[in-house]
Amino acid sequence: MIKAVKISTPAGEMIAAASGEGVCLLEFHEGTLSPEECRISAGLPGDEKIKEGNNRHLRLLRKQLAEYFKGKRKEFTVPVVIRGTQFQSEVWKALQQIPYGQTISYRRQAEILKNPGSARAVARADSKNRIAIIIPCHRVIGSDGQLVGYAAGLKIKEWLLNHEKKFSGKPVELTLI
């Protein structure tokens, strides 16, 4: 059984869902989200039941998100369930290697994946990430240093990057690594 909850954060309202295996959805979302919308958003099969409520992974997620937003957590240990193609999974695992408070370009992310011509495919895979913050697609920016492409909107992306810069001990300007 998948459990789903809303979580209020300083950056906005989020919806989270977790199975017995781990968190399968964490997205910024205003308003209500039906179980069916939750299922579609998380890429869950139609036979998985979703119900509002908590489980151990959601309780740990709440704790770790609170620490993150206080500037005390830079890495997450809550288990996540990644559902996607092999390429998407590789892209999302690479996202988790981007250090807190730093940014890379889509082009650089493609190079890290040893597929330098795939920047657009990487950007598409990043856009399918359904576990915000923990799989930090907000840390990927355009090659020219501009903020581009974030499902929750560029204001939230900018907020998250500035938040991380504030607590990373690095200058607030965006940097490419």
Beta strands, then each sheet from edge to edge (+ up, - down):
strand 1: 2-9
strand 2: 12-18
strand 3: 23-28
strand 4: 50-52
strand 5: 104-105
strand 6: 140-141
sheet 1: 3+ 2- 1+ 4+
sheet 2: 5+ 6+
end
